[in-house]
């Protein structure tokens, strides 16, 4: 493993390991929260496809403004 005090601006092996570990913990945590029956009932009306469909016109407008 490379020394974590390297000043080359790149990620070290330890940084990569910590990043992957954090992502794994976030996924496990979200799974534990979503496995709760009460949370699933609260999110029962949540439809991600509908959310994306309603956000698409705003995003399209943003891209047109940015292209100007």
Secondary structure, 3 states (H helix, E strand, C coil): CCCCCCCCCCCCHHHHHHHHHHHHHHHHHHHHHHCCHHHHHHCCCCCHHHHHHHHHHHHHHHHHHHHC
